[in-house]
Amino acid sequence: MNAETAPENRNGKGSTMSARADLHVHSKHSDRPSEWILRRLGAPESFVAPAELYRQARAKGMDFVTITDHNSIAGCLEIADIPNTFISSEITTYFPEDGCKVHVLAHDLTEPLFADIQHVREDIYALRELLYSRGVAHSVAHPTFSVNEKLTLAHVEKLLVLFNRFEALNGTRAAPANHLVAAILSLMTPRLVEDLANQHHITPVGPEPWNKVMTGGSDDHSGRYIGSAFTLTPEATGVSEFTAHLRNGRCSPEGVSGTSLKLAHGFYQIAYSYYKDRFARGNATHSHVLDGLLQRLVTESPAQKPSGFNPMPRLRSYVLGSVRRRQLSDAERSLINEISNLKDIWTTGSKEPGEEEADARAFALSCKISHQLSYHFMCRFAAHMRNVSLLEGLQTLSSLAPVGLAIAPYLAAFVAQNKDRTLHDQVRARFQVDKGLGAEATPTRKAWITDTFDDVNGVARTIRTLANVALDRDRDLTVLTCMERDPQEERFPLRNFRPVGMFELPEYEKQRVAFPPFLEIIEYIERQEFTEIIISTPGPMGLVGLAAARILGLKATGIYHTDFPTYVEKLTEDENMGEVARRFMVWFYGQMDLIMAPSEFYRKRLLRDGLEKKRIVVLPRGVDPVQFNPSHRDPDFWHRYGCNGKFKFLYVGRMSKEKNIEHLLNSFQKLVRGGQPATLLMVGDGPLLPELRQRYGTDADIVFTGLLEGEDLAKAYASADAFVFPSTTDTFGNVVLEAQASGLPVIVSDQGGPPEIVRALNSGLIVNMSDPDALMSAMRLLCLDEGIHHALATKALANASQSAWHRILDVLWDAPVAPVPGVVGERQRTATSVKERELTPCA
């Protein structure tokens, strides 16, 4: 055949399809890996012997067998004398204009033809001409996967003009990538191909260049997934008839797509084979230990794992023996002891996956090893830091390197499956895939990650409220958290990941922090196909969320809820600790694609800290006018706490040092000693509450109610006379809006977010809390001047009415974002202007 012929019964339509072959599979002759993890190990791309590959392919139901090693036919020649085999190769070629690398599968070759291909393969245009002129059955492999990180939308467009045959089902690549390829191929039209040809000055070939042929192959390198994807043709009595079907386009892709777990499991198999080949020989002890460990990761079923295998005693013995001739460092001894302690992982804990597929079983085992090791070392690091042993703490962290053995294949797989997300978005938009297939646009799915959810604070209230609003407005939002006990059931989607363990923060031992199962969380985010990660807290869950966004190529939005640097400085009474916290916060939020500050005050502070102006918007808070309004006023509510008819000042919030509570208590006592009858109602819980009750409990005018929620909290607001919030560190102050919605005039500090709430419509009093008498004077003013009290209460209601939560959700959902220069996984997005008035509480 000297020219491209029109495909007959394209992809097998109208014929009985029965012959099958895996048209993309590798043997040990593919010895130059493209994946970075294999390059770092120094391992080849595959260890599968051609004869074993043939045996497995036939066992998986393949009628014909070929091997597509990179730029080699050596594997095919080893099995060439076996019936129903033919010679193929995966050819590496390049766009000469910029060096973009592309892989093309070529089938039914001869040795002289392969030699001719090798002469021209450096130039994709010359390769195309040779393949078509010589009638070679071929297809472009994984056409939207960037082999050397140079593939762009323009290259994809050129490929669609240059070639008429594409691999539309690659058994290693994830389903979304395969679906995208199949979609754009099915959407080709004569007009579209003509436009692309004119745009790139390329002449298409064949009578119907818009009529694309699709093939399938497993792209297996490990020997585990041969035949998982394949190409189906009509019945063929021999190789000649089968390859004729391929040349004439009478074929279709069949089988299943890949996953990150599948790809990682393949890496494990290659690592196991590499270890067996290079290191295990001649070292029985070492061989038994690592052989058993890796074998558990790659065996097909629980029945195949080593009986009663527990590597820890032997591993500890081996490590001790290997270093007996030299002095162990403390970090090394720690590592040995922790490995020994891991026997609990193998003998107790979660149940083995049993009959679950091998990929999930290998993942579960890797999670157990990496999570437990990481947690143990983190606890030791925290202990060293509490004892001011910085050097030992850093040595402990350096010993985390063994965790890489368990997690590196998964991280590499997650990156490989998601690194081309930006390109896929561009391709989808360029060819209007959703519209062309009559489908809805790719849905926006957001995951909101938080370290705090059940705590009584503004962060938890904001997340819970907006998640409910999102549900009511058909927005796809799932909250992810990590707590020891599952939270109560919510209306909105909520996923709690059980922590690997809990540890205490250095310098703040009362605060216990969860250590999250990071691999499980990343895998869940990928599997759920979220399109954006919203991060509310810079704790362990926030760090995992940030890592997931970068690894999976997702947009990361950080919400600056809490002024941690100021909190840390106040709690530790150490300016240096506050500066350390500030530097960490700047780094953490500097990694975000979009930063949402709760107020203009904190937007300016973030700018002063060096964060980019174009990436910061103001996301205020809202209030529920049904839950909080004057109709909940109950004249008898405060009687249960022994309150009489005095003027009632209310504080609602956390009882902790950073809230400046003692300044409020002292100012109130000054007010009463000055002859003004009043009652101070303190609502909330926190670490300072027991001490406050002990110190002020004898004052009949001060009432500590503890935590109030639901209807009781609504009545507490509405049944008071004024609200006082002395905090100078709150980034917004949700309770201020709740008080205003309940009809109360408010007094706030002149620092942080609260003053911005009351400046709108001049709906409250703003006080300099550093003035020892200013707060007392403001409280006296509200007690004595009914006119001011009434005017501020009226303005407070008007202000709160403009802060509906659904408007806040719109800002969260639709805020623009500019790309972050130099960040791994950067998504290219078009930033659109948002007027300042759309991002203020009273817009």
N, C-alpha and C positions, 0 to 999 in steps of 0.2 A: 504494500500500500504506500503510495507516494504523496498522499495528501490527506488532510483531515476529512473524514466522511461524516455525513449527518447521522447522529445517533438514532438507532432504531429502538422503539419501545423504551424510551429513556427511563432509567431506573427500574426497568422490568415491568412497566405497566402493560397489561394485556397479555402477559405470559406467565407460565408456571415457573416459579423460582425454586430451585432445589439444590444447586451446586454452590458450595461455599468455600471461601479461603480467607484467612487472616492476612490482609495485604500490607500490614505494617507491624513487624515484629523483629526483635533483635536477638543476636547470639553473642558469644564471647568475642567475636570479631569486630563488634562495635566497642572499641577500646579507648575512645577519647570522649569522656563525659561532658555534657553541656551543663549539668546541674552543679552548682557551686559546692554542695555538700560532698559530692563524690570527688570533685577535684581536690578539695581540702584533705580528704582521706587518702588521696592518691590512688583511689580504686578505679578500675575500668568501669565502663558503662553497663557491662553485662558479664555474667559468668556462665551463661547457658550454653552447653555444647550443642552444636547443630543437630546431632542425632537425637538428643533428648528433646530438643525443640520439636523435631518432627514427631516423635512419639507422643508428646503432649498435645500437639495440634490435632493429630488423628484421634486421640482419645477424647478431645473436646468436640468432635464431630466435623472437623474440616475435611472436605473431600480432596482439596489440593493444598499443597504446602509450599511456601516460599519464605525467604528470609530477607529483610531489608536493612542490612547493616550499613552504617554510615560510610559511603564512598568505598565500599568493599563488596566483593562477591565471593570471598573466600569461604564463608559459611555455606553458601548455596552450592559451591563446588564440592564440599564435603559430602553432601547428600544428593548430588546430581544423578547418581546411578539408581536412586530409589524411584519407583514409579510415582507419577502424579506430583512431581516437584518441578519447579521452574525457577529461573534465576532472576533475582530482583536486587535493587539497591536503593537506599535513601540518599539522594544526591544533594550535596550542599552547594548552593549557588548564591550569587550575589547580584544586587543592583549595582552596576559599575559606577553610577553617579554618586553614590554615598556609602557603599559598603554594607547595605542592609542585607542580612543573611536570610535565605529562604531554603526550605527543604522540599524537594520534589521526589516522589516515589516513582521509580521506573521499573517496569515489569517485562518478563519474557525476553530477557537480554541474552546476548551471546558474549563471549569473551572479547571478540574484536569490537562489537558495538559498545561494550562497556568502556573499552580503551578510548574509543572516539568520544564518548561522553565525558571522560576525564579530561580530555584535551580542551573542551569548550566550557566546562561547568563553572568556571570563574565568572562568566558573563551570562546572566539569566536570559538576555535576549538571544544570544547565540545558542544557548541550550534549548530554548523554546523552538527555534528553527530546526535544530537537529531532531528533536523528538517528533515534531510533526512531519518533517520530510521523510523520516525513516519509519513512520507509522508505529511508534513505540507507545504501548499502553502505559499511561502515567496519570498521576494526580498530584496536586499541590497538598502537602501534608500540613495539618493544623494551621490553616491560612491566617488566622487572627492571633496566633501565638508568636510573640516577638522573641526570636532565637537569640539575638545579640543586642536586644534593647534598642533597635533602630527602626523597627516597623512602625509606620504611621498610617493614617487614613489614606494618604496619597499612594502609598505602596499597595494597600489593599485594592484601591481602585485600579491600579495598573495590573495587578494580578488578575482581576476580573476581565480585563481586556486580553491579556496575554494568553490565558489558559481557559479551557472549557471543561476541565476535569478537576475536582476538588475532593479532598477527604472531609466529608461532612459529619462523620462520627469517629472520633478518636477516643479509644477506650481508656486513655489516661487523663484526658482533659475533662473538666467538669461539664455537667449538662448545659448550663447557660451558654458557655462558649460554643458547644456543638450546635445547640438550637439556633444561635445567632448565625452561624455559617450556613446552615440549611435554609434559614429564612431569607438571607440576602440572595442566595443562589436561586431560590424559587421566585424571587421578585424581579429577576432580570427580564428586561424587555428589549426589543430591537432599538427603540429610541434611547433607552438608558445606556446600552452598550455603545451606541453611536456617539452619544454625548461624552462618555468617558474616553472613548478613542480619540475624539477631537481635542478634548481637554489635555490629554497626555501625549498626543501625537504618536499613538501606537496603532498599528494596523491589526485588527483581530483576524483570526483564521477560521476556516470552516464555513459552510453555507448558513449555519444557524448558531452564531457565537453566543447568543443569549440563552441557548438551550444547554444548560450546564449538567454534566454528569457527576453523580455523587458516589463516593466509595466509603468503606469503613475498615478500620483496623485497630487492633488492641494497643499498638505502640508499647508493647510489653518489653521490659528490659530484664526483669527479675525471674522470669519463668513461672510466675504465679498466675498471670492473667491472660495467658495465650488463648486466643479465641473468644475473649469476652466481647470483642467487637469484630465484625468481619464483613465481607462483601458477598452478596448473594446474586447469583445469575441463574438463567434458565438451565435446565439439565445439560450436562456436558459429559461426553463419553471419554474425554481425554484432555490433556493440557492445551492442545491446539484449539479445541472447541471452546474451552473455558476462557482462554486469553482472547479469542476472537470476540466473545461476548463483551469482555472488558473494552476492547478497542472500539466496538460499535455502540457502547453506552448501554448495553442491556444488563444493567446491574443496579443494585441498591444497597445502602448501608444497613446493617442489622446489629443488634446487641445492645450493650449498655455503656453509658458514659462512665467516666472516672470520678473519683472524689479525692479530697485531700488525704483521708485516711488510707485509701487504696494506694495513692502515690507514695505516702510515707512508709507503708508496709513494704512496698517494692524496694525503697531505700534500705530498709532493715534487712531484707533478703540479700541484697547486694553486699551490704556490710558484713553479714554473716558469712557469705561465700568468700569474701575478701579475707576475713579473719581466718577462716579455715585454711585458705590457700597460702597465706603469708605468715601467720603467726602461731597457729595452733600446733604445728608439727614440732615434735621434739620437746614439748613442755606439758607433761601430763596433767600436773596440778592446775596450771593456768588454763589449759585446754578444757578441763572438766568444768571449771567455774564459768568462764565466759561462753563456752559452748552451750552450757545449760541455760544461761541467761538469754542469749540471743535465740536459742532454739525455742524457748518459750514464746518469744515474740513473733516467730515466723511459722510455727507448726500449724497445720491446717485445722486441727480439732483438738479438744481437750484430751482425747484418747492418745494423741501422739506426743504429748509433753512428757518429759522425763518423770518417771514415777517417784513421787515423794521428794521432788527436787527442792532443796533448800541450799542455795549457794553461800549463805552468809558465813557459816563456820569455816568452810574451805577458803573463802575469799579473804577473811580476816587472817587465817593462817598463812595464806600465800603472801599477802601484803607485808605482814610482820617478818616473814622469812626473807623476803626480797630486800628489806632495809635493815636487816640485823647488823650489818657491818658498819652502819653509821648512826649518828644520833638523830632521833626524830624530833622535829619541831613540834610545838604545842598544836599548831594547826593540823599537822599530819596525824598526830595521835588522835585529835578530835575526829578527823575524817575516818580513821580506822574504827574508832568506837561507834560512830554513827552508822557506818555500814554494817557493823555487827548488830547494832540495835534494830536494823531493818528486818531482822528475822520475823518481827511481828507482822510485817506487811505480807509475808509469804504464808504465815500460819493462821492469821486472824484477819479481821476487817471484812471488807465487802466480799461478797460471794463471787467466785469465778464466773465469768460470763456464760459458762456452760455451752449450750448449743448455738450461741450467737455467732455470727460470722467472724472469721478470723481477724478481719480488719478491726472490728470493734473490740475484740478480745485483746489484741496487741495494744490498742489505744488505752484500754482500761489499765493494763499492766504498766505501761509507760507513765500514765498519770499517777498511779500509786507510788512508783519509784521517785519520779521527779518532784511531786508535791510533798511527799514526806521528807525527802532529803532537803529540799528548799526550806521547809518549815523548821526542821531541826536546826539548821544553820542560822536561820533568821532569829530564832529564840536565843541561840548562843551569842549572836551579834548584839542583840538588845541587852543581854546580861553584861557583856563586856562594856557596852556604852554606859550602862548604869553605874558600873564600877570605874568609869573614866579610863578604860583600857582601850584607847583608840587604836593603837597598833594591833593589839590582839583581835579587836573587832574587825579590822580590815583584813587580817590574815584569815579569819573565819570566813569572811565573804569570798576571799580568793579561793577557798576550798570548795566553792560551789561548782567548780568546773566539771566534776563528774556528772552533774545534773544534765549537762549538755549531751551526754550519751543517750539519754532517754528522750530529750525534747528536740534536738537538732533536726532529725528527720521530719518531724511534724511542722516545725517552723519553716523549714525549707519547702515542704509541700504546700503549706498555707500561702506562702509568698508566691510560689510558682503558679498556683491556680488562680491567683488574684492580681498579679502584677500588671496585667493588661486591661484592667477594669476601665481605665480612662479611654483607651483605644476602643474598647467594645461600646462604650457610651457614644463615642463619636461615630462609629460605624452604624449603630442603631439609629442615631439621629439623621445621619447623611442619607440613609436609604429608607427612612421613615418606616422602619420595620413594623412597629405596632399598628400604624395606620394601614400599611399595605396588606397586613394579614387580617385586618378587621378586628384586631384585638385592642383591649384597653391599654393605655400607656403603662410602662413599667411602674408598679406601685411604689410609693414612698413608704418605707418601713423604718421606723426609728426605734432604737433601743436606748433607754434612759438608765444610766448606770449610777449607782449611789452606794456609799458605805453606810449611810444612815437612812433608815426607813421607819422603824418603830419608835425612834426617839421622839421626844417632845421638843421639836424645834421648827424653825421656819423652813428649813430645807425639806424636811419630811412632809410638812403641810403643803408646801408648794408643789412637790412632786405628786402627791396623792390627789390634790385638787385638779391640777392640769391633766393628769392621766384620766380622771373621770370626765373632764370636759372633752378631751380628745375622743373618748369612747362615744360620748353623746353626739359628737360632730363627725363620726366615721373617719377619724384619723387613726392610722395604724401605729400605735405606740405601746411598747412593752417595757415595763420596769424590771431591771435586773439588780439584785442585791445579794448580800452574803451574810446570813445570820445563823446562829446556832439552832434556833427554833424557827420553824416556818411561821411567817406572819399570818394574821387572820386573813380569811378569804376576802378578796376585793372584787369589785365589779369589773375592773380593767385587767388586762393581761399582766401577770406578775410572775416572775421566775426567781426563786430563791435558791442559791447554790450553797450547800452546806460547807462551812469553812473546813479547811484541813486542820486547823487548830486556832487558838487564840493566843495573843501575846500582848504584853503591856508595853506602853510607850516609855522610853527613857525620859526621865524628868517629869513624867505624868502617869505614875503607876496606876492611878484610879481609872484610867481610860484603857479599856481592853479593846484590841483591834483584831478583826478577823483576817486570817491569812487565806485568801481565796484560791480555789482550784483553777489556776489560770489556764491550763490547757483545755479543760472542759468548757470554760467560758468562751474561749476563742473559737473552739469547734462549734459550739452552739450558735454563736453569732454568725458564723459562715453558713451553717446549715439552714438557719432561718432566713437567710438572704436579706438581712437588714441593709439599708442604704445609708444610714447615718448613725453615729454614736454620739449621744448627748451625755456629758460627764458633769456631775454635780459636785463631786468631792475629790480632793487630791490625795486620797488615801489609797490603800492597796487595791480596792475595786476600781478606783479612778485610774490608777496606773495600768491595770490590766485592760481597762477600756481603751486607754490611749494606745497601748501596745497592739490591741486587736485592730484598731482603726488603721494604724500604720502598716501592720502586716497584711491586712485584707484590702488595703487601698480605699478605705471608707472616709467620708467626711467626718471630722471630729469637731464637735461644738462643746466648748467648756463654759459652764455657768459659774460665775464668781459669786457664790453665795455668802461666804464667810471670810472675814478679815483675820485669817489665821496668824499672820505675823504679829499683829497687835495682841491677839489672844495669847499667843505663846509668850510674848514679852511680859504681859500682865501676870500670867500664871506662874512663870518661872522667876519673875523679877530680875531678868537678865537681858540686857539690850543685845548682847551678842547672839543669844538664842533667837531673839526676834529677827535679827538680821539674817541668820541662817534660814529661818522660815521664809523670809521675804525672797531670798535668792532662789529657794526651791520653788516658790509660787510663780516667780517670774519665768523660771525654766519650764515649769509644768504647763502654764497657760500659753507660753510662747510656742509650744508644739501644736496648738490648736489651729484649725482652719478658721474658726470663728469664736470670738470671746464675747460672752454676754454679761455685762456689768449691770447690777441692780439699780444703779443710780448714776447721775451725772458726776457726783462727787467721786465715786470709785472708777468711773470711766477716766476721769482726769488723773487719778492716782495711778492707774495702770499705764497711762501714757507717760507719766513721769518716770515710771519704772522701766520704760524703754520698749513697751509693746506697740505694735503698729496701729496707727489710727484707723486704717481702712479695715482692720479685722475686729474692731470693737464696736458693738452696738449696745444700747441700753434696753434691757428687758426688765421692766418694772414688775410689780406683783399686783394681783387683783384681790377682790373680796367677793364673797357670796352674799348678795343682798337678801336672800331668803333666810340663810342661817343667821346672819347678823343684821338686825334692824330694831328700831325702837319698840315694835309691837311685842317684843319679848320682855318688856319691862314688867317686873313683879314686885310690888311694894313690900311684900312679905319675904322676898327671897333672902335678904341679908339678916332677917330676924333670927334665922336658924344659927347664925354665927354670933348672936348676941349684940348685934349692932342696933343702935337707937336712931333717932332722927337726925343725927349730925350729917354735915356735908361729907360725902363719901368719895375719896380719891381711890382710884383703882390702878394697880400694876399687874400686868399679865406677862409672863415670860419665864425664862430659865433662872433659877436661883443659883447664880454663880458669880464669881468675882468680877469677871469682865463686863457684867451688865451694870456696874456702877451702883449697885443696890444700896450699899451703905450710905452713899451720899443722899439718896432719896430718904432713907430712914432718918438720918440726922437732920435733914432739912424739914421733914415733917414734924419731928419732935420740937424743933425751934418754933415752928408755926403754932403748935399747941401751947408751948410754954409762953408764947406771946399773947395768949388769950383767945386764939381762934379755935372754936370747937370744930373738930373734924375727925374722921376715921380714915385710916389707911388700910386698904384691902389688898393683900399680897397673894396673887394666884399663880401657882406653878410649883414645879419641883426642881431639884438639882442638888449638886454636892454641897452647897452652902446652907441648905435649908435647916438641917439639925442645929448648926451653930447659931443661925439667926433666931430660931425659936428659943434657944437657950438664953440668948442675950436680950431679946426684946419681948419674950413671952409674957413678962409681967406687966407690960404696957397694955392697958385695956383698950387703947385707941388703935392698936395695931393688930390685925388679924391675918394669920397665915392659914390659907385654906388647903394647901397642897394642890395637886393636879385636878383641874376641872375640864370636862370635855362635853361635846354635844350640846344638849339643851341647857344643862347647868352652866356651861361657859357662856352661851348666848344670853341667858338671864343675868349672869354676873355682870356682863358688859352693860346691858340695857338698864339694869337696876342701880348702876352707880351714877355719880354726878359729873365726874371728870376723870380723864385718863392721864397718867404720868409715866413717861418712859425715859429714864435718865441715861440709857446706854450711849456711849460715844464710839462704839465699835461695830454697831449693826450696819450691814451693807444696805439694808432696805428698812425692815421693820414692819412685817406683816400685821403685827398686833395693833399698830397705829391705825392702819386702814380698817381693821375690824372694829376698833373703838369708834372711829368716825362713822362707820356704817350703822353703828348702834346708837348714834345721836349724841356722842360725847365730845365736848371740847377737849383738845389734847395739849399737853406740854411735852416738848421734846428737846434734846440737846441740839447744839449747833454743829455737830460733827456727824459724818456718815450719811446714810440714806434718809433717816426720818425727817430732817428739816426740809427736804425736797417735797415730801408728801404734803406738809402743812403750808409750804410757800404757795402751792397751787390754791388759788382763791383766798389766800391769807386765812386758812382754815384752822389755825392753831397758834400757840405761843412757842417761840424758839428761845432757848435759854443757854447762856454760856455756863457750862457746868463747872468750869474752873473758878468761877466767882462763888464764894461760900454762901452768899445770901440770895443769889439770883433765883434759884429754884423756889426757895421759900416765898419770895416776893411774888412770883408768878402764881403760886398756889393761893396765896392770900387774895390776889386780884380776882381769881375766879370765884372764890368764896364770897367776896363782898360786892362785886359789881355784876348784878343780874343782867344788865344790858349787854355787857361784853360776853358773859356766859351764853346768853341766848343767841347772840349774833354768831359766835364761833360754832355753836352746836348746829345752827342752820347751815353754815358754810361747810361744816364737816360732812353733813349728809349729802350736800351737793357734790362735794369732791369725791366721796366714796362712790357715788352713783356713776361716775365716769370711769371707774376702774373695774370693769367687768372682766372676768377671767377669760371669756372667749376671745376678747381682743388681745389679751396677753398670749394666748395660744397661737393666734395668727402671726404674731411677731416671731414666736419661737419656731413656727413651722416654715415661714416664708422668708426669713431674714436672708439677705444676700451674703455672699462670702467671696473673699479674694483668696487666691492660692497662696500657700506658704512657700516661699522660695527655699529650695534645698532640702525639703522634708521628704523622706522616703515614703512612697505611696501617695505622693501629691496628686490631687485631682484637679484638672484644669476646669475652672468654672467661669462663667461670665458674670461679673459683678454688676448689679444694677443699683441705681441710687435709691436710697430710702430717706424720705424727708425726716428731719429731726422731730417734727411734731408727731410722727407716727410711732415714735419710740419713747414717749414720755407718758407719765401716769395719767395726765389729764388731757390727752389728745382728743 
